[in-house]
Amino acid sequence: ERALTLLALAELQRARRATSAAAAASDEARAILLPLRAAPALDRAATIITPPSIEARPAGLTPREVEVLALIAGGRNNAEIADALFLSVRTVERHINGLYTKIDARGRADAVAFAARHGLLPG
C-alpha cells in the first residue's frame, strides 16, 4: 500500500511539474516494488519517470492510450492493465477501442506491431 501511495504522490508531483519530487517518490516506490516483483506497479512507476512525450504519441493517441498500448505490447490482458492503471476493465476496454480506431488496428497483434514501428514497446 505504501508503494501505491508513493506512486500516486509521484504522479501528482509530475502533474505539478515538481520533477525531482516525482522522481524521489517514484524511486522509493520502485525500491519497495522490485523485491515484490510487482510488474504492473513497476510499469506504472516507469511511466512516471519518463512520461510519453508528444512526439512519442503518434496517430493522435492520448497519454493514457499510449500507456495502455505499452501494456498491451508488454503482454498484459485487460484486467492486468486495469489493475496497473487503477481503472475499471470497462474503462480499459474504452481506451483500447479508441486507440484501435486511431491506429487502424483489428486486434492486439496489429496494436503491438504499431507500437514496435513507433518505438512504443516497453523497455
Sequence and secondary structure as in RCSB ss.txt:
>XXXX:A:sequence
ERALTLLALAELQRARRATSAAAAASDEARAILLPLRAAPALDRAATIITPPSIEARPAGLTPREVEVLALIAGG
RNNAEIADALFLSVRTVERHINGLYTKIDARGRADAVAFAARHGLLPG
>XXXX:A:secstr
 HHHHHHHHHHHHHHTT HHHHHHHHHHHHHHHHHHT HHHHHHHHHHHS   GGG GGG  HHHHHHHHHHHTT
  HHHHHHHHT  HHHHHHHHHHHHHHHT SSHHHHHHHHHHTT S  
